[in-house]
Every structure is written in C-alpha cells, then in structure tokens.
C-alpha cells in the first residue's frame, strides 16, 4: 500500500478547539505513552483509504489575530484545510468566512476545505445554526460536519471525508475531465503543480 | 594383556563416571594419568626382563641418545642406575602377578588385582621419585654452583616490579650471560616448545598478561626488554633452537603473551569464571577418559613392537610420570618431563601413523578434492595442505584474496543491468547455464529483480525474475528474511546460499575464476557486451564441474558417515546459517540490527565447539594418533582436521541442500557413542527461538576456524607431527583452582589427549546449565556472564592448540560483555599488532593474505555490537566497515566532488570557487541561498542521470532513499565548505540593508516584554535557566552546516519548550499557545543571528522535508522571528504592516514554487497532459508519471488513457508561450517540468499530447518552435 502524505492545515479562531480536534483524532488511536512528536501543534496520523494509506500531517495554526499574517506559511502546500469554528460563538464563524476567503484567494488550488463546527456537545448555547453553516459550506463546495472533540463525535468522520476527497493515486489518472482551451493566457492548470 | 587393560579401563571408567558426579575434575585427571601410567607400567612389565638383561649397556647407550640431554638423568648416572636396578627389583614381582592375573578368566577379580597392582606400581614410583628428588636436589645443587646461585633473580617473575628489577639486573653483561646459560637448560622438543618453556620459566602469567610484543595499548612492550634478548640467546643455545630465527621466536612469544591472560587462571581476566557444572560432565568426561584409554591401549602394540630403543624412555617416562603425579613440579623439571612424554608419544605416533595413514589417505584426498571444488565454487580456499597435495601458493593465495563480494562488486557492469528489458534479459540468459543471473529493473514490477536462468529440466520457464525488496537502507529478496546493506552483498550472498532461490546464483566462470582484480576489471569493462564474448562461453565447462562436485559431495558425505557413524550434522535451514557455514569472509554482512538483537545467544559457540567435538570423534582413531603426533602442530592438526571435516560437513550439507531443489530435509542426527551430541540434542530445543540466530556467531567461529586454518595451509606442515604437549594453564585455572601448579600440570598431562574433547564437553555441560538458566531469565536482559563464560569456553577449547591464532575468536565474546570492555580492547590491539607484525616478515606475510580479506569483511559484523553499545574504538578500519551504505554512498559522492577529473567534480569545484570569490555579487541573502539550493538540486539530478557514479547509486541505496542520500551528500560537499562564506555574506547583507540593526533593536524591546504581552495565555514560560539552555542549543545549531541537523536541533528546542509548558499544566497545547511562547522564548534568547540561521534552514532544507515536523517548527520559528522583527510596528498597529504581509506572501509564493523545483520525487508524481484533438479542443488529464518516466512511456500512457487509436501518429509536446516543442522519446517530462519550475520566472507551460502534424514531414522540434500557434 502506498503511503501518501497529506498536509492538512488547521485554521480557525483561537479557542475554538482546533488542537482538541486533532488531539482527539490522533490520540484516540495511539498509545498515550508513545509521543513521538514534539508537541500537539504538529501531529500525524495514518489512516487507510481505499487501497492507499493517507498520512495526515496536521499543521495547527495560532488563531490569534496577530498571527494571522503567518497563516500562508502554514497552509501553503496543504492538501486540505480544516477550518474550525465554535458553534457557540458567532464570531468564530465570521472568522471562518474570512479564512475561506483567504484560502480561495491565496491558498493552494485544489485544496480540500472542510468546515468543522466544534463543541457540538454544547448544543444548548449554540449561536451558529447548523443550517447556516451547512448552506455556507455547500456554497463553497466544502465538507461540512459538526464535531465534538470532547465527546469524540464526528472527529474520525471529519478526516475520513477529507480522505475521500483526496484524489486517489493508485488509479493513475485523476479524471477531472475538465476541458480547457489552450490559449496564450496563463491557465490555472499551470500553477497547480506548485 | 591388552584385554585386561581394556577391562581395567572399563572398570576405571565406571568408577569415574560415578565419581565424577560428585568429585572434582582434578581427581579425574589424576586418575586418567594413573590409567596412562598403568598402561605404561604394564608395558614395562612386559619389557622388564629384557630391560634387566640389557640394562648395563642400555644405560650407556640410551642416555647419550637423548637428543637434548636431561640434566637430571644425564648428570648422575650412578645413582640413576642404582635406582633403575632398584625399580626393576620392585617391579618384577608386580609383573609376575599382573601377567598371571591378566590371564585369569575372572574378569572383575583380575581387574581389581591389576588395579591394585598398578597402584602398587604407582606407590613404587612415588617412592622412587622421592629418591630421585633427593638426587635431583643434589644435581641442582651442582647447577646452582654454576649459575643459579649467581642468578639472583627469582623466576618466574611475579610482578611488573620484578620485571623492572630484572631489566636493571640484566644491564650487566655478566648477568645476562648467566641468565642465558641458566635458561638454555629449559629444554623443549621444538623451537616453539622451547620458547614457551622459556617464557613460562621467566614470566608468570600475570606478568605475561601485562605485556604484549610491541607494547600496544595499556600493555608494556616485551620486545624492548632486555629479557627478550636474553631469552632469544638462551633459545639459540638450546639444541632445538640453534636454527631458530628471531622471527620464529617472536612469533611464539607473541602468542604466549596473547594467551597469557587466559592462562592466568584464577587471577586474570577469567577471574570471575568458575567452572560451575562439573557434575553435568560425567558423560562426556567418561567419554573423554575412554578416549584416553583407547589411546593408551593403542599404545601397547606399538611399544611392544619397538622394544629396544624405547625401553629406556618408557622407563624414564614412567618414572617421570610417577614423579609428576605426586610431586610439585618445578618449571624445569616439568619441562623435561613433558619432553619425555613427547618422545614417548613420538615413537608411538610414528607407528600409529603408519597404521592410520592408509586408512586416512582417501579421506583426506576427498576432502581436499572437495575443498578444491568448494573453493572454486565459493571462491574461497580453505583447503589444508595437510595431505600430500602441494598447492600452488602463488596464484591461489591471490585468488583466495578475492571474496565473492569483491568479484561481484568489481564486475557489476556485467550483471547489474538496470535498464534491461524482460526480452533482453531472456535473450542474454537463454544461452547461459542455469544459475546465471542478471540484476535489472523490471518495468512491470517497478522493482529490481534478479533474473535467473532456470534449469529447464525442472522449471518450465527458462528465466525467472526474483524481485528485490528495498526497504529502509536494505535490500532483500522477496520472501527472504535476510536483508543486505546493498545489492552487491545480496548478490554475493545469493552466489553462496540459495536462500529463497531455487539454487545459488552462479557467477560466470570468467568472473569466478579471475585471479586478479585487473582480470575482473577487464571483464567489467565489457559491460553488457560480456555476454556476447567468448569469455562467458567457458561456462559450459563449469557445469560438468558441478556434477563432479556433487558426486564428490556424495562420496564425502558417505565417507563421513562411515568414518565413525557420524551422520552429517543436521541443519534446519535458517538462512543466515547458510551464510555462516561458508566460513568465508565474503559474506559477513548481517543486518546490524539483527546482530544487535541477538548478540547474546548462549548456545552458539558451544554448539560450534560441539560440532568440532563431533568431528573429533568421527576421526577418533586418527585424531588420537595425531594427538600423540610428533611436531608442534599436534594440537593444530587435530583441530585442523576437525575443522576441515567440519567445514566440509557444513559444505556438504549445504551443498546438498542448495544443489538439489527442492531441498530434502537432512537426516536426523544420531551419533551413537557420543554423549556429547546427546547433550547437544537436548540443549537445542532449550535454546528455543533464539537458536536460529546462532549461526551468526558461528560464522565468526567457523570463519575464524577456516581462516586460521587456511592461514596455516601455506606452511603446510604435515599433520602428523609432534608437538610437545603444551601445559594447559587455562585448564589448570579452571579445573583445579585449588591444586598447586604442578598438579595442574599433571592434569594437563593427564588430559592431554582428551583436552579438547573435555573442554568441549565441559562447555557443553555448561551450556546446558546456562540454557536452563537463561530460560528462566528475562530474555531481553543482557547477559554478560554468558558472554564471559563463552569467552573462557573458547579459550579452553582453543588454547590446547596454542599456536593457533584465535585472536579473532575472542573479540566477539569479549565484546559481548560491557564490563570487559578493556579486555576486548586489548584483544583488538593484539589484532592490530598482528597486522603490524605480519608486515614485518615474509613468512607471516605469506600466511596473512588468506586471512586478511576475511578479517576485513568480518570486522563490521563482529565489532558492530560493540560500537552500537557505544564502546567507541580507535580502530578506524572497523569504522570503515561500520559505515552504513548511506554513509558509504555519501562518502563516495563527496570524494568524487573533490575529484576534478570527473564532470561532477568539476562542476562542484568550479561552483565552489565561484561562490567563494563572488559571494557578495548576489543581491540579497535570499538570492544567494536560492542559487545554492538550486545548484544542489541540479547536482542531485545530474548525479541521478549521469553514469558518473560507479557503482550506480541504485545498487547501494534503495530507490526511495536515493534522494535523501544525495541530499546529504550535497550538504557535505557543497554546504560544508561554503558555510562560512555564506554565513558571512548573509550577515553582510543584513548589516548593509539595516535589517540587522532593526532586528537588534526590536529584539531588545521584545526582551523586556512579559509572556502575556507576547500572547502567551496560561502556559508557563521557561525560566532563565531553561532560556540559557535553549540559548546553548541555538549556539550549537549555528555550528552545523547541514540544514537538516540544524532543524533537528531546533526541534529539540521546541520539545524543550513544550516540555516546560506541559509539565506545568498537564494539558496539551496547540499552536495557539505554542507560537506565542516560541516568540517569547526567541525574544528572551536575544540572538539576532538566529534570523539568518532560520533563513539558511528555510532556503536550503530539502524541500521534501518542509511538510514534516521539521518544516512545521521551522515555519513557526520563522513566523515568530518575523513577528519580533516587526515588533515595533506591531506594537503600534497591533498588526503586521502591509509590507511585512507582502514579504510573507512573497516568501510563501517563492517557497511553494521552490518546493516543487527540486524534488521531482515529491508525492505529486503527477503530470497534467492535455489531449488536443483538432475538432474537440482539449481534454486534460492528470496522469501519474514517475519522475524518471521517459516521454515514450508517457506517450504510451496517454494513448491508453485518452484511448487514442493511432498512438504512433501522436506525440508529446511541450507548449510554452513562445514555442511548441516535440519531446524526444528519451526525455523525461517530469524532469523538464522541474527544470521549468526552477527557472527564476516561471512561464506557463503545458504538456500536450497531440497528433503529429504533417505526418509525412519529419518535423524537427526547431521547426515547431516557430509554430507556436496553438490550436
């Protein structure tokens, strides 16, 4: 089985539970005693997907505004970005929208975007309706899922759906079937391999 | 007579068997001696009449006859005669009774009687000894008047102080003379023996273990002592030593010194060792005794046959033996005593030889024949010249010098044909004999394969491919558990052991028979063309050879089993065992990890020794005869023969297995009469899982055996030569620790014949015990006592053959125990010393070569565990072979980069000098770093594509590792020399642009801030001590030239920060907490130079690493540093200035572009290709295209994917803004893509798969250039 390394970038406001989601995802299946990594801000986990193994290299980012400008360094080259918001904080959902916008503008082209509404367990103080988020996600063709890092709800699923969105390698051609015209103008496809 | 003797021995044996269970070994030994004595006495009885008749004349005749007069006897004929008469009188009645009793039919009664009579004889002899001793005292008194009195040095020297004293004393010439004349009386049957006696007379073992010949290591040099000169002079004065050369002398002395620590018994290295399991030995001991008895029995006829000449000697022997049995022997006396025994045994062995010779001869021949074949086949030559054959030493030794590995490595252009297609491989191999092989890369499997010419009779396909699995730095055959560091080792191994293959690989005759390296190089030059030349035609002849070998193998096998009902040693085919049984240096590579894990396999050495003992018994008649042999090689000859046999056996088994696919299970092992083997059988299951690993050490042992074995072959002393029985100090210390020295020697005497067997059986018993012990122990636990014991075991079984070079044998076991580090070091010194000495003299030189290659290759294997344990050694050669393939490859590339005669070297050196002179011509530090990075990338791809690397790197490094290895090599050959220049330049740029100043100010400001102000929330910041620690780490970091190493240090800093954060709170922190903390820490460290460090890392780090953890934290550090750099602005605006934002974005862009540049190996092995149809526009598909795929292959892929029906009419084009270019079939699209990306300004470009325009025209790419009109 081929192992593919997939860089996944975690974006989102501070305190929405980015690291918690990753910790949950990574550590549920790993011995706590084995801690090969330096810290929780960079974690890896390998999951099987089809006839491949996907090794997620998960880059956590600092959500504070002052670090916002550093984000491009983190999300460059990512195969997927998980943008996390807190369903109990409307602000975090607004930040999410900013992130989506930035990714669309500056992010890697074929980046798989996943939107995760965290703290699903605190549904009674919800500020962001599921419906709104879902609609937004659909509008940008992003994966949407509500998770609870605390209760380990949907965390696995989040990454599984990312896995599914990654074009398989084994099947040599990624049949996008998109047609384009070769013109003198630079085509989007020219940048994609960067 | 003989019958009664046998009976008595049976009885004695019985007694012994029960006695041994609870009695001490020494008793046993004594009894064995008694046995011998009794045999001798009986003979004496036989002859006594005659003796008495001839006595008067005999005495006169016999005494001068002794080649080296024995001063006890010689100088006092009168008293001696009296005594003889005395003895005779006493003996006479005994004789009468014993002979009458022997004729009686009542066995037990007669036996008892005999024994009692024998005991009487013994008592008599003891009494005689008392008399003799008195006489001797007188004689010695005389002596003393001459020299001993004036010799005011007490010998042997017990301490180093005494040695110093002696040295001072010997400054005086007179003293030296006195010493010489004193020592020249030590005697000795051969030069070796004489030297040993001298050594023993002069030095105690404890002093001996403080010395070595040259004075290496902690030890003192013996060569430089006056004593050494004195000893040599003394030697020259002895009758045997007259002709001795100093070299000969030095040789023996060296060996003596080397083994002195082991003989030291209770006080030396083996101090901690006590033989714990005597009671386990009864079987084998009984057996050993039996052997001894057999021998003495065998002696009888001989003696009767030569009554005249040997009578006196026998009598003397008896006397001396008796004397030895009761009285503490002093050095000199024991010397003559042993000499007597020697002479005695000489006589016997001569007769014995005549008897045995006939029986042995065919055997030996066969062995030799087989060995010959083996050496041809395995390219090793461990043949012993023991038998009649005189070997052509000139070529053979040369030939021996080249291992299979050497051959394989030298001739790789012939068989390593990576790009070869299936069909070509088939075509080449078809006319070749089965076993011929090629290594190539199968395009089907995308793997390297060994294409093997099969035996068409048994396999339908003529050529079969066996895929090679490449894992991290190792190569192995698919389905095999044995991994090798590189392809050459794998192939070499497969040439010797079939492993998972149906049979072993066969090197073409031209290669396997090549005698010199230049021959091989000739062959190698032919490359693939070799297969077309006549050179490989010769091979057919070797096929016939093969069958002969098989025949011989069969015969030998048959012979062996006839030999002494010894069936071939059974073997479960553990793959590594096969390797080991080769006893050839060629294949010593075993996965270090493997070795490391199973370092302490208790059974191994013992088992090997056992095998030897088994062989020993197989050859029992002959070996026991040779035990009594006549020359210095006596002990050797036994061992040698055993070895020979053993090796052959191994080979037999192996061959039978490897030659005849499918392998038959070997016959079960049944060795009647050898309890030793029973014990072994018992012990095997006990060792359980781990015994599979055993052969590794066996390699060592057998290898050593064979190597020392072959190292003796040139000297080719006929095996039936005598040696004086060497006292066995090691045994003394072991068996009779409480018995005074003389008794120990007595033991040796008694055990003389059986020493090996007993040693073996003892170790066997020990092993059994140990096995039991280990079972209950934690298996992972390091078991150093085992190592120690094994060491002693080896020393026991081998020191009987004193002159054998077993140095290597000790290295491993010694290494096994960390507490013995120093001793193993010494061993290593000795090893070195050996080398050094070897060069000194021709004689040794001629002996060394067969030994050396083996050593060379094995060093890595056997010393490895030590190094892994962190016992660093000074032996650079060892390190050399310790190098991982990766390191070797890196080293080779670096060497090449410094060699201006290669294109690669030119490029690198030119670039280097350019950079060193024109560093500052770059606009910025960034640009500088980028050009460096680009150059490294280009060099990497050049190395990959060019054939300048020889052997090709693919054969050394698994494919997925190649890039990393190249990267490392680039760092070493480019970054290392450039680092100072680059650093200065970077700093210069910073200073001139004002960034340095700004950074310093901002750092100073940031340092004053509290963690909270940096955004740290909750987590504990590191205290000043920790900050200091981090600073220190950063300092270390800046010393590194390799960006990867820098990054790993950076990671350590991050880990430290994390530890501090988490230790104080117990929760996991993500980037939200870490990044502010990192910023704070960097500010606290106040190291503005870190900025360029980070820059250096970011720009030069292998782009493929940027996604990993290193990349992440490097990014974080970079981000933190950027924040600090703009701290003032940030404070003012609370956000980064738009300018900074811009730079970051630019950086991001650049790095992303850069990233795809170098590593075509990147996980994006995609190539986007558009199908351009005249009518339907473009369809783009992303294809998986491997980095090394050619345009041709891509075209095929395209045709398939786009379902093009006329692929021949289509071609792949590269479209850029200005031009359209048809790509040649042998170009690499991915490379082109990478190249385009690495250009400073990336122009849009596309790969288009389209119909070739104007089919009729041969449109060149140039013509298309103008025709950029897209469709």
Contacts between the chains, C-beta under 8 A, distances in Angstrom:
chain1	res1	chain2	res2	distance
A	4	B	1163	5.8
A	5	B	1107	6.2
A	5	B	1163	5.7
A	7	B	1107	4.9
A	10	B	1070	8.0
A	10	B	1071	7.7
A	14	B	1072	4.8
A	15	B	1072	7.1
A	18	B	1070	5.9
A	18	B	1071	7.5
A	18	B	1072	7.2
A	19	B	1068	6.4
A	19	B	1069	7.1
A	19	B	1070	2.4
A	19	B	1071	7.0
A	19	B	1072	6.8
A	20	B	1070	7.8
A	22	B	1070	7.2
A	23	B	1068	5.2
A	23	B	1070	7.8
A	37	B	1109	6.4
A	38	B	1051	5.8
A	38	B	1054	4.9
A	38	B	1055	4.6
A	38	B	1058	5.7
A	38	B	1109	6.3
A	38	B	1113	6.5
A	39	B	1054	6.7
A	39	B	1055	7.3
A	39	B	1057	7.9
A	39	B	1058	3.8
A	39	B	1061	7.8
A	39	B	1062	7.6
A	39	B	1068	7.9
A	39	B	1069	6.5
A	39	B	1074	6.0
A	40	B	1068	4.2
A	40	B	1069	5.8
A	40	B	1070	5.2
A	40	B	1074	7.9
A	41	B	1069	7.3
A	41	B	1070	5.1
A	41	B	1071	4.0
A	41	B	1074	4.7
A	41	B	1075	7.6
A	41	B	1112	7.2
A	41	B	1116	7.4
A	42	B	1109	5.0
A	42	B	1112	4.1
A	42	B	1113	6.8
A	44	B	1109	7.8
A	57	B	1107	5.5
A	57	B	1108	6.5
A	57	B	1109	8.0
A	57	B	1112	7.8
A	59	B	1071	7.9
A	59	B	1112	5.5
A	59	B	1115	7.9
A	60	B	1070	4.6
A	60	B	1071	3.8
A	60	B	1072	7.8
A	61	B	1071	5.2
A	61	B	1075	7.9
A	62	B	1015	7.8
A	62	B	1071	4.6
A	62	B	1072	5.2
A	62	B	1074	7.5
A	62	B	1075	3.9
A	62	B	1076	6.9
A	63	B	1071	7.9
A	63	B	1072	5.4
A	64	B	1015	5.5
A	64	B	1072	6.9
A	64	B	1076	7.3
A	65	B	1134	7.9
A	65	B	1135	7.2
A	66	B	1015	6.3
A	66	B	1123	7.2
A	66	B	1130	6.7
A	66	B	1134	6.9
A	66	B	1135	6.9
A	66	B	1136	7.7
A	67	B	1015	7.7
A	67	B	1075	5.8
A	67	B	1076	8.0
A	67	B	1119	6.9
A	67	B	1123	7.6
A	68	B	1135	7.9
A	69	B	1135	7.4
A	69	B	1136	4.3
A	69	B	1140	6.7
A	69	B	1141	5.1
A	69	B	1144	5.8
A	70	B	1075	7.7
A	70	B	1115	7.9
A	70	B	1119	3.8
A	70	B	1122	7.1
A	70	B	1123	7.6
A	70	B	1144	6.9
A	72	B	1144	6.1
A	72	B	1145	5.9
A	72	B	1148	4.2
A	73	B	1115	4.8
A	73	B	1118	6.8
A	73	B	1119	6.1
A	73	B	1144	6.8
A	73	B	1147	7.2
A	73	B	1148	5.8
A	73	B	1151	7.9
A	74	B	1112	7.9
A	74	B	1115	6.3
A	76	B	1148	5.0
A	76	B	1151	6.8
A	76	B	1152	5.0
A	77	B	1106	7.2
A	77	B	1107	6.3
A	77	B	1152	6.1
A	77	B	1155	6.3
A	106	B	1145	6.9
A	106	B	1148	7.6
A	108	B	1152	7.8
A	167	B	1182	7.7
A	169	B	1165	7.7
A	169	B	1184	6.3
A	172	B	1183	5.9
A	172	B	1184	4.1
A	172	B	1197	7.2
A	172	B	1201	7.5
A	173	B	1181	4.9
A	173	B	1182	6.2
A	173	B	1183	5.2
A	173	B	1184	7.1
A	173	B	1201	5.2
A	174	B	1166	7.4
A	174	B	1181	7.5
A	174	B	1182	4.3
A	175	B	1181	6.5
A	176	B	1180	7.0
A	176	B	1181	7.3
A	176	B	1182	6.5
A	177	B	1179	7.0
A	177	B	1181	7.9
A	178	B	1180	6.4
A	179	B	1177	5.8
A	179	B	1178	6.0
A	179	B	1179	5.8
A	179	B	1180	7.3
A	180	B	1170	7.3
A	180	B	1178	5.7
A	180	B	1180	5.9
A	181	B	1177	6.0
A	181	B	1178	6.2
A	182	B	1170	6.5
A	182	B	1172	7.1
A	182	B	1178	5.6
A	182	B	1215	6.5
A	182	B	1246	6.1
A	182	B	1248	6.9
A	182	B	1270	4.7
A	182	B	1271	6.7
A	183	B	1270	7.0
A	184	B	1217	6.5
A	184	B	1270	7.4
A	186	B	1244	4.1
A	187	B	1244	6.4
A	187	B	1246	7.1
A	189	B	1168	5.5
A	189	B	1180	6.3
A	189	B	1246	7.3
A	190	B	1242	8.0
A	190	B	1244	4.2
A	190	B	1245	6.6
A	190	B	1246	6.9
A	192	B	1168	7.0
A	193	B	1156	5.9
A	193	B	1164	6.2
A	193	B	1166	6.6
A	193	B	1168	6.9
A	193	B	1233	7.0
A	193	B	1237	7.7
A	194	B	1152	5.1
A	194	B	1153	5.5
A	194	B	1155	7.3
A	194	B	1156	5.1
A	194	B	1237	7.2
